[in-house]
Every structure is written in structure tokens, then in C-alpha cells.
Amino acid sequence: MPEHDPAVLSYSHLSDFPRADNALHTLKKVASMVKPIMRARGWKVKQLVEFYPEQQNLLGLNVNKGQKVCLRLRYPGDRDQFMPFESVVDTMLHELCHIVHGPHNEQFHALWDQLRQEQEGLIMKGYSGEGFLSQGQRLGGSSVSPLEARRLARQQAEKRRAQGQGTGFRRRLGGSGAAPARNMRQAIAAAAERRKRTMEGCGTQRLTEKEIYDIGDTATKNGFRTQAEEDEANEVAIAQALWELVQEDKAKDQAGPSNDRSAASPSVTKQTPTAEAAASSQRQHKTWGGGWVCSICTLLNQPEFLCCDACGTKRSSDNHSDATSESSTLGEKRARSPEIIDLTEESPRPKPSAVSGSGKRAMAMRQQKPPEPAVSQFWMCGYCGQVMERQWWTCSSCGQMKESSK
């Protein structure tokens, strides 16, 4: 029985375009994939809209902090061909970040990468949309209680995790050995170029407010509106179970040696950016999580690199002084344990946590430790040697899934 308000209130698709039913299904599927993340932060999108703008590189748009989110589903110049689903979901995560952060600054990139990591964790646990696990098997229904659906979801996820341990590299029967790996530098440069295209595909920052509203209104007028149904209680319970497993894994990683460049957790109260932080975001190269981000190609470089490993742009000298303050801030964030938020509650909100005196002393000791190296942004396919960005969980060449979520 429906008991929860939907995170996305309505959909609008281009009904006059070919394969209109597929477009509406894709919008609902995208919303379904990101609902656990939205519920954990209390985010809502009033209308999720398919648009087909004249600007061929425009991929997404966020109007008035979630009042309307527009996504490009089809390739420019070919209305019959849909873009890869993973790419559309990543654009959706990008636009959701604009609910909190307007400019593409350090805080925006940190939040975007955190949402990607959480999304990947849900998928690795078997989440493929509300009420579904692997092979399209639906859990729940009118005969299954939310508590039972939640138990079954955890059971399936734990089974999948156990089966994935110690399996090593998987090979095809009769297949050849691993192909020679691509040049890592070329792979990094290609990944940086893809990230740059995604950034350029967002119109929130480079368009005027009037242009954003006009594009959003045009998409709505040309589309067919569909009211979203309320979420089933057992479907929310399934999402909650898998979300808990993701947060448990995250807590385990933070308890031991971790290379995770943590962004602001949803359990931490949002802080107002200071003037110093605003000035720091305008610098040519930015330090972030123990490394530094190149503003030309947005690649996260190792802290010891003096020039960008992808495009060769020289690192500015002011980043060396920023690294100390950044590592201190990172130590404070790691000192906090992530709170597992109950997605079955209505409109969950972050809860501020108080730090005791002993906690402050422990935090100060952590700040004195040298910053840990940034986590690798890439993984190599064990079968064909293809180098992939960390947010993708399957190889684009052979379809092999990566062995770990890190």
C-alpha cells in the first residue's frame, strides 16, 4: 500500500517524439535509481522533464534548485537513439548537486563524487530500481510486509557480497588472455575529457537565469505531464536495507586505513561558506582531499604532482600552502562517523551531532597526521585491460564488472 510521498512529484516526456513510452520509462527509472540518495538528504524534485535543446552539448538543467530538472535522453541529431542510461543517471546526480551548490566549486565536486560513490554502492548491493534486485526479480508486493521485504533485500545483498569475495579474475571459457593495457596517461586524459564534457553539458552556470527558465518552460510546454505515484512502503523498505549496507561498508572503510576523500556527509549540518573558501574556489588550481584539481580539465592529481597528469598545466604555488588547511579539514570530516538515515521516515533531515572533549582531542590528533594519498580515480578491467573511471562499474569494452567498489 502506498505510504510515502514520492521524491519526484511528476514527469514530463516528449510525447511527439519516437519511442515516447521508452522516454517516460527512462525518466521513471532514473528517478528510481537516485531516490535512496534523495530521501537520505530530504531532497525533492517537483518535475523531472525530458528536453531536447538546440544546444547539442547541453545535457541537463536544474531550474530553481529542484523545482524542475531537465535531462537530455536522446542523442543530438537522432531522436530515435537514446543516450546510455549510466550517462543519464550521472547527469541526474550532477543536477541534484545544484540543489545545494550553485557554482562548480570544490564543494560541488566533492558532493558530486560522494553521490557517485553512494550510487555505485547501491548498485553493487544489487539495487537496480525500486522493488527490484538482480534478474528483474521483484521483492514485496501486496502479500509481503515492508519488514519482510527489507529482510529479503538484506539477505540477497549479503549473499551477493559473499559470492563476490575471493573469486578473483573471471575469464571466458576458450577466451584469450588479457589484452595489453592502454596507455594510462591516454586513458586519464580521455577520462578528463569526458568529465569536462559533462561539466560543459550543464547549463546551470553558463546560462542566464532567464535562459534557464525559458528552456525549462519550452520543455514543459512540449511535453506530456504524468503525475508520479506514491511509493510503496515495501519498496522503500528494500531501498532502506540496501542503503544501510552501503553506509555500513562506508563506516568500516572509515574505521580502518582509508583513502576515501570524504565529502560532507548527509548527517552533517550544512555550513555557510566563508569568504576565504569563496576566494579559494576562484584559484586556478585547487587542493582537494590531499590532492589538487586542475581547473582546465578538472582531473584530480596526486599531491606530489607539480603539473596536471592529463593536460600538463602547471600547478600554481598557492596550492602548497592550501594543502595543510585542506588536510586539516579532511581530518575533521573523517573523525565523524556517518549516520545511517532511515529512509522509511517522511522527509528525513540531517541531525547535528555534538563533539565531546575527548572527541575534540582525538580529532586534533588526527589533524596532526600527514594527509593520506587520494583514492585512485580509475580501475583496470581484469579481462581486457581497459581503464575505466571509478564511477562506472562495468567495462565499456567487454562488459566485465569490476571486482570491488573502491
C-alpha positions as CSV (number, residue, x, y, z in Angstrom):
1,M,0.0,0.0,0.0
2,P,1.4,3.5,-0.9
3,E,2.5,5.2,2.3
4,H,5.3,7.5,1.3
5,D,5.5,10.7,-0.8
6,P,7.5,10.3,-3.9
7,A,10.8,12.1,-4.2
8,V,10.0,13.1,-7.8
9,L,6.4,14.5,-7.9
10,S,5.8,14.4,-11.7
11,Y,7.3,13.6,-15.0
12,S,7.2,15.3,-18.4
13,H,8.3,13.5,-21.6
14,L,8.2,14.5,-25.3
15,S,5.1,12.5,-26.4
16,D,5.5,13.6,-30.1
17,F,9.0,12.1,-30.4
18,P,9.6,8.5,-31.4
19,R,9.6,5.8,-28.7
20,A,7.8,8.2,-26.3
21,D,6.9,5.3,-23.9
22,N,10.6,4.4,-23.6
23,A,11.3,8.0,-22.7
24,L,8.8,8.1,-19.9
25,H,10.0,4.7,-18.6
26,T,13.6,6.1,-18.7
27,L,12.7,9.1,-16.6
28,K,10.9,6.9,-14.0
29,K,13.9,4.6,-13.9
30,V,16.4,7.4,-13.4
31,A,14.3,8.7,-10.6
32,S,14.0,5.3,-9.1
33,M,17.8,4.8,-9.1
34,V,18.5,8.0,-7.2
35,K,15.6,8.0,-4.7
36,P,17.5,6.4,-1.8
37,I,20.1,9.2,-2.2
38,M,17.4,11.9,-2.4
39,R,15.5,10.5,0.6
40,A,18.6,10.4,2.8
41,R,19.0,14.2,2.3
42,G,15.4,15.2,2.2
43,W,15.6,16.3,-1.5
44,K,12.6,16.6,-3.7
45,V,12.2,17.4,-7.4
46,K,8.9,18.8,-8.4
47,Q,9.1,17.8,-12.0
48,L,11.6,15.6,-13.9
49,V,11.5,16.7,-17.6
50,E,12.8,15.3,-20.9
51,F,14.1,18.1,-23.1
52,Y,15.8,18.2,-26.5
53,P,17.5,21.6,-26.6
54,E,19.1,23.2,-29.7
55,Q,22.4,23.3,-28.0
56,Q,23.9,19.9,-28.8
57,N,26.2,19.8,-25.8
58,L,23.5,20.7,-23.3
59,L,22.8,17.5,-21.2
60,G,21.0,18.8,-18.1
61,L,19.4,21.7,-16.3
62,N,18.3,22.5,-12.8
63,V,15.6,25.2,-12.5
64,N,15.2,26.9,-9.1
65,K,17.0,24.3,-7.0
66,G,14.9,21.3,-7.9
67,Q,11.6,22.9,-8.9
68,K,12.4,21.4,-12.4
69,V,15.2,19.1,-13.5
70,C,15.6,18.7,-17.3
71,L,17.6,15.8,-18.8
72,R,18.6,15.0,-22.3
73,L,17.7,11.4,-23.1
74,R,18.3,11.3,-26.9
75,Y,21.4,11.9,-29.0
76,P,21.5,15.3,-30.8
77,G,20.6,14.9,-34.4
78,D,18.9,11.5,-33.9
79,R,15.7,11.4,-31.9
80,D,15.4,7.6,-32.2
81,Q,18.6,6.9,-30.3
82,F,18.7,7.1,-26.6
83,M,21.9,8.0,-24.7
84,P,23.5,5.4,-22.3
85,F,21.4,5.0,-19.2
86,E,24.5,5.3,-16.9
87,S,25.4,8.7,-18.5
88,V,21.8,10.0,-17.9
89,V,22.0,8.9,-14.2
90,D,25.3,10.6,-13.8
91,T,23.8,13.8,-15.3
92,M,20.9,13.5,-12.8
93,L,23.4,13.2,-9.9
94,H,25.2,16.3,-11.2
95,E,22.0,18.3,-11.4
96,L,20.9,17.2,-7.9
97,C,24.1,18.7,-6.6
98,H,22.8,22.1,-7.8
99,I,20.1,21.8,-5.2
100,V,22.8,22.6,-2.6
101,H,25.6,24.2,-4.6
102,G,25.2,26.6,-7.5
103,P,28.7,27.1,-8.8
104,H,31.0,24.3,-9.9
105,N,33.4,24.8,-7.0
106,E,35.2,22.4,-4.6
107,Q,32.2,21.8,-2.5
108,F,30.2,20.9,-5.6
109,H,32.8,18.4,-6.9
110,A,33.1,16.8,-3.5
111,L,29.3,16.3,-3.2
112,W,29.1,15.0,-6.8
113,D,31.7,12.4,-6.2
114,Q,30.1,11.4,-2.9
115,L,26.7,10.9,-4.7
116,R,28.5,8.8,-7.4
117,Q,30.1,6.6,-4.7
118,E,26.8,6.1,-2.9
119,Q,25.1,5.3,-6.2
120,E,27.8,2.7,-7.1
121,G,27.5,1.2,-3.6
122,L,23.7,0.7,-4.0
123,I,24.3,-1.0,-7.4
124,M,27.0,-3.2,-6.1
125,K,24.5,-4.4,-3.4
126,G,22.0,-5.3,-6.2
127,Y,19.8,-2.2,-6.3
128,S,18.5,-1.6,-9.8
129,G,15.4,0.4,-9.1
130,E,12.6,0.4,-6.6
131,G,11.4,-3.1,-5.6
132,F,13.9,-4.9,-7.9
133,L,17.1,-6.9,-7.4
134,S,19.1,-8.7,-10.0
135,Q,17.4,-10.5,-13.0
136,G,14.4,-8.3,-12.6
137,Q,13.1,-10.3,-9.6
138,R,10.6,-8.1,-7.8
139,L,10.5,-8.3,-4.0
140,G,7.5,-7.4,-2.0
141,G,4.0,-6.8,-3.3
142,S,0.7,-6.8,-1.5
143,S,1.4,-10.1,0.2
144,V,4.8,-9.2,1.6
145,S,5.2,-6.8,4.5
146,P,7.7,-4.0,4.4
147,L,9.7,-5.7,7.2
148,E,9.9,-8.9,5.3
149,A,10.8,-7.1,2.1
150,R,13.6,-5.4,4.0
151,R,14.9,-8.7,5.4
152,L,14.9,-10.3,2.0
153,A,16.7,-7.4,0.4
154,R,19.5,-7.6,3.0
155,Q,19.7,-11.3,2.6
156,Q,20.1,-11.1,-1.2
157,A,22.7,-8.3,-0.8
158,E,24.7,-10.2,1.8
159,K,24.6,-13.3,-0.4
160,R,25.9,-11.3,-3.4
161,R,28.7,-9.8,-1.3
162,A,29.7,-13.3,0.0
163,Q,29.8,-14.7,-3.5
164,G,31.9,-11.9,-4.7
165,Q,34.7,-12.4,-2.2
166,G,37.7,-14.4,-3.2
167,T,36.5,-15.1,-6.7
168,G,39.5,-13.5,-8.4
169,F,39.5,-12.5,-12.0
170,R,36.8,-14.1,-14.1
171,R,37.6,-15.4,-17.6
172,R,35.5,-16.5,-20.5
173,L,35.8,-20.2,-21.4
174,G,38.0,-20.5,-24.5
175,G,39.0,-16.9,-24.4
176,S,42.4,-15.5,-24.7
177,G,44.5,-13.8,-22.0
178,A,44.1,-10.2,-21.0
179,A,44.8,-7.8,-23.8
180,P,47.6,-5.3,-23.3
181,A,46.5,-2.4,-21.2
182,R,46.0,1.0,-22.8
183,N,48.5,3.7,-22.1
184,M,47.5,5.0,-18.6
185,R,48.2,8.6,-19.5
186,Q,46.0,8.5,-22.6
187,A,43.2,6.8,-20.5
188,I,43.4,9.5,-17.9
189,A,43.3,12.2,-20.5
190,A,40.3,10.6,-22.1
191,A,38.5,10.4,-18.8
192,A,39.3,14.0,-18.0
193,E,37.9,15.0,-21.4
194,R,34.6,13.0,-20.6
195,R,34.3,14.8,-17.3
196,K,34.9,18.1,-19.0
197,R,32.1,17.4,-21.5
198,T,29.7,16.6,-18.6
199,M,30.6,19.9,-16.9
200,E,30.1,21.8,-20.2
201,G,26.8,19.9,-20.7
202,C,25.3,21.6,-17.6
203,G,23.6,24.9,-18.3
204,T,23.0,25.9,-14.7
205,Q,26.2,28.0,-14.5
206,R,26.8,29.2,-18.1
207,L,23.3,30.3,-18.9
208,T,21.4,33.3,-17.6
209,E,18.5,32.8,-15.2
210,K,16.1,33.9,-17.9
211,E,17.6,31.4,-20.4
212,I,17.3,28.6,-17.9
213,Y,13.6,29.4,-17.2
214,D,12.9,29.7,-20.9
215,I,14.4,26.4,-21.8
216,G,12.6,24.7,-18.9
217,D,9.3,26.3,-19.9
218,T,9.7,25.2,-23.5
219,A,10.4,21.6,-22.5
220,T,7.3,21.5,-20.2
221,K,5.1,23.0,-22.9
222,N,6.2,20.5,-25.5
223,G,6.0,17.6,-23.1
224,F,3.2,15.4,-21.7
225,R,2.9,15.5,-17.9
226,T,2.5,12.4,-15.8
227,Q,1.8,12.5,-12.1
228,A,4.1,10.3,-10.0
229,E,2.5,7.6,-7.9
230,E,3.2,7.3,-4.2
231,D,6.0,5.0,-3.3
232,E,5.1,1.5,-2.0
233,A,6.1,1.0,1.7
234,N,7.8,-2.3,0.9
235,E,9.8,-0.7,-2.0
236,V,11.1,2.0,0.4
237,A,12.0,-0.8,2.9
238,I,14.1,-2.5,0.2
239,A,15.9,0.7,-0.6
240,Q,16.4,1.3,3.1
241,A,18.0,-2.2,3.6
242,L,20.5,-1.7,0.8
243,W,21.2,1.9,1.9
244,E,22.1,0.6,5.4
245,L,24.6,-1.9,3.9
246,V,26.2,0.8,1.9
247,Q,26.6,3.0,5.0
248,E,27.9,0.0,7.0
249,D,30.6,-0.6,4.4
250,K,31.4,3.1,4.4
251,A,31.8,3.1,8.2
252,K,34.1,0.1,8.0
253,D,36.3,1.8,5.4
254,Q,36.5,4.9,7.6
255,A,37.3,2.9,10.7
256,G,40.4,1.4,9.2
257,P,43.1,2.9,6.8
258,S,41.1,4.6,4.1
259,N,41.9,6.6,1.0
260,D,38.5,8.0,0.7
261,R,38.4,11.7,0.0
262,S,35.3,12.3,2.0
263,A,32.7,14.9,1.1
264,A,30.2,16.4,3.5
265,S,28.1,13.5,4.9
266,P,24.3,14.0,4.8
267,S,24.3,13.6,8.6
268,V,26.4,16.8,8.9
269,T,24.7,20.2,9.2
270,K,25.3,22.4,6.2
271,Q,27.7,25.2,6.9
272,T,27.7,28.6,5.2
273,P,30.8,29.1,3.0
274,T,33.2,31.7,4.4
275,A,34.8,34.5,2.4
276,E,38.1,32.6,2.5
277,A,36.5,29.5,1.0
278,A,34.9,31.6,-1.7
279,A,38.2,33.1,-2.6
280,S,39.9,29.7,-2.6
281,S,37.4,28.4,-5.1
282,Q,38.4,31.1,-7.6
283,R,42.0,30.0,-7.8
284,Q,43.3,28.4,-11.0
285,H,44.2,25.0,-9.3
286,K,42.5,23.8,-6.2
287,T,43.7,21.4,-3.4
288,W,41.1,18.8,-2.5
289,G,41.2,15.8,-0.3
290,G,45.0,15.6,-0.2
291,G,45.4,16.2,-4.0
292,W,44.6,19.1,-6.2
293,V,42.1,19.7,-9.1
294,C,43.2,21.1,-12.4
295,S,40.7,23.8,-13.5
296,I,41.5,23.2,-17.2
297,C,40.5,19.5,-17.4
298,T,39.1,19.0,-13.7
299,L,41.4,16.0,-13.2
300,L,42.2,15.2,-9.5
301,N,46.0,14.9,-9.3
302,Q,48.2,13.4,-6.7
303,P,49.5,16.0,-4.1
304,E,53.2,15.5,-5.2
305,F,52.5,16.2,-8.9
306,L,53.7,19.7,-10.0
307,C,51.7,19.7,-13.2
308,C,48.5,18.1,-14.3
309,D,49.0,14.5,-15.4
310,A,46.4,14.8,-18.1
311,C,46.8,18.2,-19.8
312,G,50.3,19.2,-18.4
313,T,49.1,22.5,-16.9
314,K,51.5,23.7,-14.2
315,R,50.3,23.7,-10.6
316,S,50.2,27.2,-9.1
317,S,52.4,27.9,-6.0
318,D,49.5,28.9,-3.7
319,N,48.2,25.3,-3.6
320,H,51.2,24.2,-1.4
321,S,50.0,26.4,1.4
322,D,46.4,25.3,0.9
323,A,47.3,21.6,1.3
324,T,47.9,22.0,5.0
325,S,44.5,23.5,5.7
326,E,42.7,21.1,3.4
327,S,44.2,18.1,5.1
328,S,43.1,19.5,8.5
329,T,39.6,19.9,7.3
330,L,39.7,16.4,5.9
331,G,40.8,15.1,9.3
332,E,37.8,16.7,10.9
333,K,35.4,15.1,8.5
334,R,36.9,11.6,8.9
335,A,36.6,12.0,12.7
336,R,32.8,11.9,12.3
337,S,31.0,8.6,11.9
338,P,28.3,8.5,9.2
339,E,24.8,8.3,10.5
340,I,22.6,5.7,8.9
341,I,19.4,7.6,8.0
342,D,16.1,5.8,8.0
343,L,14.6,6.2,4.5
344,T,11.2,5.0,5.7
345,E,10.7,8.2,7.7
346,E,8.9,11.1,6.0
347,S,11.3,13.8,4.7
348,P,14.3,12.8,6.7
349,R,16.5,15.7,7.7
350,P,20.2,15.8,8.9
351,K,20.8,15.8,12.6
352,P,23.6,17.9,14.1
353,S,26.0,16.0,16.3
354,A,27.8,17.3,19.3
355,V,31.5,16.6,19.7
356,S,32.7,15.8,23.2
357,G,36.0,16.9,24.7
358,S,37.7,13.5,24.1
359,G,36.3,13.6,20.6
360,K,37.9,17.0,20.0
361,R,41.3,15.7,21.3
362,A,41.1,12.7,19.0
363,M,40.2,15.0,16.2
364,A,43.2,17.2,16.9
365,M,45.5,14.1,16.9
366,R,44.1,13.1,13.5
367,Q,44.8,16.5,12.2
368,Q,48.4,16.2,13.1
369,K,48.8,13.1,10.8
370,P,50.0,13.7,7.3
371,P,47.3,13.7,4.6
372,E,46.6,10.3,3.1
373,P,47.0,9.9,-0.7
374,A,43.9,10.4,-2.8
375,V,42.0,7.4,-3.9
376,S,42.6,6.3,-7.5
377,Q,40.0,7.6,-9.9
378,F,40.4,4.7,-12.3
379,W,40.3,0.9,-12.3
380,M,41.6,-1.6,-14.9
381,C,39.4,-4.4,-16.3
382,G,41.0,-7.7,-15.3
383,Y,39.9,-9.3,-18.6
384,C,40.6,-6.9,-21.4
385,G,42.8,-4.3,-19.7
386,Q,40.5,-1.4,-20.4
387,V,41.0,1.6,-18.0
388,M,37.7,3.0,-16.7
389,E,36.7,5.9,-14.4
390,R,35.9,4.8,-10.9
391,Q,32.2,5.7,-11.1
392,W,31.5,3.2,-13.8
393,W,31.0,-0.4,-12.5
394,T,31.3,-2.3,-15.8
395,C,33.9,-2.3,-18.5
396,S,32.8,-0.4,-21.7
397,S,34.7,-2.8,-23.9
398,C,33.8,-6.3,-22.7
399,G,31.1,-5.7,-20.1
400,Q,33.1,-7.2,-17.2
401,M,32.1,-5.8,-13.7
402,K,34.9,-4.5,-11.6
403,E,35.9,-6.7,-8.6
404,S,35.4,-4.1,-5.9
405,S,33.5,-0.9,-5.3
406,K,36.7,1.0,-4.5
